[in-house]
Amino acid sequence: MATKVALVTASSAGLGAACVKALSPNFRVVVNYYSRPEKAEALLKEAEAIQPTYSSSSSPRFASIQADLSQRSEIQRLVKETVEKMGRLDVVVSNQGWTRVTNFFDIDDQVVEDDWDRCFNLNVKSHLWLLYAAKPHLEASEGGGSFVTVASLAGVRPSGSSLPYAVTKAAQIHLMKGLATICGPKIRCNSVSPGLMMTEWGQKFPESKVKATTEKAVGKSLATVEDVAEQVKTLVMGKSMTGQNVVMDCGIAI
């Protein structure tokens, strides 16, 4: 039987790259990137060094595909090329999103219409379009397909980079619950909601905010991309969870 295939979007760096490495022992993996092919290629070299747990003649083990996930036609092309290159698609980790760093408590900074439109497009609609494009392939996966989105603590507790981001991340979490209801039992749909992580994006926040966030957490620490990626893998591999949102914030939202 051919080894199953996972597509991880926005995965040339940060949490997406960590998810690629976490899934590499068990799946053939497609890396999606937007503008940095060199990062994608460097990640593929790292992933290729990870020993697989499967023995299969299926090839290739990895591929990288460029696509702009703000465009529905590009999402459709990404799925089509994934299946053409890999022969199948069993798992999608939908990791794309967008925000603009603002002062959350300044209402004047929260009424920029373009922010709302871009946040809703990438934080909500793009995940729906990706699930819809991948649906026939995920349904055909032995044991059921898995679709996991990366949401945010901001979608659970009003906080984060902006109000448009927080509201659309809440919508993303609710979208997964709706899709789980619609697509079961053949596709499991879940989300994971990390708190602040020290990715390239997380490092845009001032040191004072990082320190305050750490102090606010019961665990007095921040979520790591490696921990969150392992939770994504658990959602992908498990058979008993659908329609769930797993919060990983070191105890901020208790």
C-alpha positions as CSV (number, residue, x, y, z in Angstrom):
1,M,0.0,0.0,0.0
2,A,1.3,3.4,-0.9
3,T,2.5,5.6,2.0
4,K,0.0,8.3,2.9
5,V,0.6,11.9,1.8
6,A,0.3,15.1,3.9
7,L,0.2,18.6,2.6
8,V,1.3,21.3,5.0
9,T,0.6,24.9,3.8
10,A,2.7,27.9,4.6
11,S,5.4,25.5,5.7
12,S,8.7,26.9,4.6
13,A,9.4,28.3,8.1
14,G,8.0,28.5,11.7
15,L,5.3,26.2,12.8
16,G,4.6,24.9,9.3
17,A,8.2,23.8,9.0
18,A,8.0,22.1,12.4
19,C,4.8,20.3,11.3
20,V,6.6,19.0,8.2
21,K,9.4,17.6,10.3
22,A,7.0,16.1,12.8
23,L,5.0,14.3,10.1
24,S,8.1,13.2,8.0
25,P,8.7,9.9,9.8
26,N,5.1,8.7,9.0
27,F,4.0,10.5,5.8
28,R,5.3,11.6,2.5
29,V,5.0,15.4,2.7
30,V,4.4,18.3,0.4
31,V,5.8,21.7,1.5
32,N,3.9,24.7,0.3
33,Y,5.5,28.2,0.2
34,Y,4.6,31.6,-1.2
35,S,7.7,33.7,-1.8
36,R,10.8,31.9,-0.4
37,P,11.8,28.9,-2.4
38,E,15.2,28.8,-0.7
39,K,13.6,28.3,2.7
40,A,11.5,25.4,1.3
41,E,14.5,23.8,-0.2
42,A,16.5,24.0,3.0
43,L,13.5,22.5,4.9
44,L,13.3,19.6,2.4
45,K,17.0,18.8,3.0
46,E,16.4,18.7,6.8
47,A,13.3,16.6,6.4
48,E,15.1,14.1,4.1
49,A,17.6,13.4,6.9
50,I,14.8,12.2,9.2
51,Q,14.5,8.5,9.1
52,P,11.1,7.2,7.9
53,T,9.2,4.6,9.9
54,Y,7.7,3.2,6.8
55,S,9.2,1.0,4.0
56,S,7.6,1.8,0.7
57,S,8.5,2.0,-2.9
58,S,6.2,5.1,-3.2
59,S,8.0,8.1,-4.5
60,P,8.8,10.9,-4.2
61,R,9.1,11.2,-0.4
62,F,8.9,15.0,-0.5
63,A,7.9,17.8,-2.8
64,S,7.6,21.6,-2.7
65,I,4.9,23.6,-4.4
66,Q,4.5,27.4,-4.6
67,A,1.0,28.8,-4.3
68,D,-0.7,32.1,-3.1
69,L,-3.3,30.9,-0.7
70,S,-5.2,34.2,-0.8
71,Q,-6.5,33.1,-4.2
72,R,-9.0,30.3,-4.5
73,S,-7.7,29.3,-7.9
74,E,-4.2,28.9,-6.5
75,I,-5.6,26.7,-3.7
76,Q,-7.2,24.5,-6.3
77,R,-4.0,24.3,-8.3
78,L,-2.0,23.4,-5.1
79,V,-4.2,20.4,-4.4
80,K,-4.2,19.3,-8.1
81,E,-0.4,19.5,-8.3
82,T,0.0,17.7,-4.9
83,V,-2.0,14.7,-6.2
84,E,-0.3,14.8,-9.6
85,K,3.2,14.7,-7.9
86,M,2.4,12.4,-5.0
87,G,-0.4,10.2,-6.3
88,R,-2.8,10.8,-3.4
89,L,-3.7,13.1,-0.5
90,D,-4.6,11.9,2.9
91,V,-3.8,14.7,5.4
92,V,-3.9,18.5,5.1
93,V,-2.4,20.8,7.7
94,S,-3.9,24.2,6.8
95,N,-1.5,26.6,8.4
96,Q,-1.9,29.9,6.4
97,G,-3.1,33.1,8.0
98,W,-2.7,36.9,8.0
99,T,-2.7,39.7,10.4
100,R,-1.3,43.2,11.0
101,V,0.3,44.0,14.3
102,T,-1.7,46.8,16.0
103,N,-2.5,48.2,19.4
104,F,-5.4,45.9,20.3
105,F,-6.9,48.5,22.7
106,D,-6.9,51.3,20.2
107,I,-10.3,51.2,18.5
108,D,-9.1,53.6,15.8
109,D,-6.5,50.9,14.9
110,Q,-9.2,48.2,14.6
111,V,-11.5,49.7,12.0
112,V,-9.3,49.4,8.9
113,E,-11.6,47.7,6.4
114,D,-8.7,46.2,4.4
115,D,-7.5,44.4,7.6
116,W,-11.0,42.8,8.1
117,D,-11.2,41.7,4.4
118,R,-7.7,40.2,4.3
119,C,-8.1,38.5,7.7
120,F,-11.4,37.0,6.7
121,N,-10.0,35.8,3.4
122,L,-6.9,34.1,4.8
123,N,-8.0,33.1,8.3
124,V,-11.4,31.7,7.3
125,K,-12.2,31.4,3.6
126,S,-8.9,30.0,2.5
127,H,-9.3,27.0,4.9
128,L,-12.8,26.3,3.6
129,W,-11.6,26.5,0.0
130,L,-8.7,24.1,0.8
131,L,-10.9,21.6,2.5
132,Y,-13.4,21.7,-0.4
133,A,-10.6,21.2,-3.0
134,A,-9.1,18.3,-1.0
135,K,-12.3,16.7,0.0
136,P,-12.6,14.0,-2.7
137,H,-9.0,12.8,-1.9
138,L,-9.4,12.9,1.9
139,E,-12.6,10.9,1.6
140,A,-10.8,8.2,-0.3
141,S,-8.1,7.8,2.3
142,E,-8.1,4.4,4.1
143,G,-9.3,4.9,7.6
144,G,-10.4,8.4,6.9
145,G,-8.7,11.6,6.0
146,S,-7.6,14.4,8.4
147,F,-7.8,18.2,8.1
148,V,-6.2,20.3,10.8
149,T,-6.1,24.1,10.8
150,V,-3.8,26.3,12.9
151,A,-6.0,28.8,14.7
152,S,-4.9,30.9,17.7
153,L,-5.4,31.7,21.3
154,A,-6.7,35.0,20.0
155,G,-9.7,33.1,18.7
156,V,-10.5,31.8,22.1
157,R,-9.7,34.9,24.3
158,P,-9.9,38.4,22.8
159,S,-6.2,39.2,22.4
160,G,-3.3,39.2,20.0
161,S,-2.2,41.4,17.1
162,S,-5.6,42.9,16.2
163,L,-9.4,42.7,16.6
164,P,-9.9,41.5,13.0
165,Y,-7.4,38.7,13.6
166,A,-9.1,37.6,16.9
167,V,-12.6,37.7,15.4
168,T,-11.6,35.7,12.3
169,K,-9.6,33.2,14.3
170,A,-12.8,32.6,16.3
171,A,-14.6,32.1,13.1
172,Q,-11.9,29.7,11.9
173,I,-12.4,27.5,15.0
174,H,-16.2,27.5,14.5
175,L,-15.7,26.7,10.8
176,M,-13.8,23.5,11.8
177,K,-16.7,22.5,14.0
178,G,-19.1,23.0,11.1
179,L,-16.9,21.1,8.7
180,A,-16.4,18.3,11.1
181,T,-20.2,17.9,11.3
182,I,-20.6,18.1,7.5
183,C,-17.6,15.9,6.5
184,G,-17.9,13.2,9.0
185,P,-17.3,10.3,9.2
186,K,-14.9,10.2,6.3
187,I,-12.9,13.3,7.3
188,R,-11.8,14.4,10.7
189,C,-11.6,18.2,11.1
190,N,-9.8,19.8,14.1
191,S,-7.9,22.9,15.0
192,V,-5.0,23.8,17.3
193,S,-4.8,27.2,18.9
194,P,-1.3,28.2,20.1
195,G,-0.5,31.2,22.2
196,L,2.4,33.4,21.4
197,M,5.3,31.5,19.8
198,M,8.8,32.9,19.1
199,T,8.5,32.4,15.3
200,E,9.6,35.1,12.9
201,W,6.1,36.6,13.3
202,G,6.1,36.3,17.1
203,Q,9.4,38.2,17.2
204,K,7.7,41.2,15.8
205,F,6.1,41.9,19.2
206,P,8.0,44.1,21.6
207,E,10.0,42.4,24.4
208,S,7.6,43.9,27.0
209,K,4.6,42.1,25.5
210,V,6.5,38.8,25.3
211,K,7.6,39.2,29.0
212,A,4.0,40.1,30.1
213,T,2.6,37.1,28.2
214,T,5.1,34.7,29.8
215,E,4.3,36.0,33.2
216,K,0.5,35.7,32.6
217,A,0.9,32.0,31.8
218,V,0.5,29.5,34.6
219,G,3.5,27.6,33.1
220,K,5.5,30.9,33.0
221,S,6.6,30.0,29.5
222,L,5.5,30.2,25.9
223,A,4.3,27.4,23.6
224,T,7.1,26.1,21.3
225,V,6.6,25.2,17.6
226,E,7.9,21.7,18.3
227,D,5.2,21.1,21.0
228,V,2.5,22.5,18.8
229,A,3.7,20.4,15.8
230,E,3.5,17.2,17.9
231,Q,-0.1,18.1,18.8
232,V,-0.9,18.6,15.2
233,K,0.6,15.1,14.5
234,T,-1.5,13.7,17.3
235,L,-4.7,15.1,15.7
236,V,-3.6,13.8,12.3
237,M,-2.8,10.3,13.6
238,G,-5.7,9.8,16.1
239,K,-9.1,8.4,15.0
240,S,-11.2,9.6,18.0
241,M,-11.2,13.4,17.7
242,T,-13.1,15.6,15.3
243,G,-14.6,19.1,15.7
244,Q,-12.2,19.9,18.5
245,N,-9.9,22.9,19.2
246,V,-6.8,22.3,21.2
247,V,-5.5,25.3,23.1
248,M,-1.7,25.4,23.7
249,D,-0.9,28.5,25.7
250,C,0.9,27.3,28.8
251,G,-2.1,28.1,30.9
252,I,-3.2,31.6,29.9
253,A,-6.8,30.9,29.1
254,I,-7.7,28.6,32.0
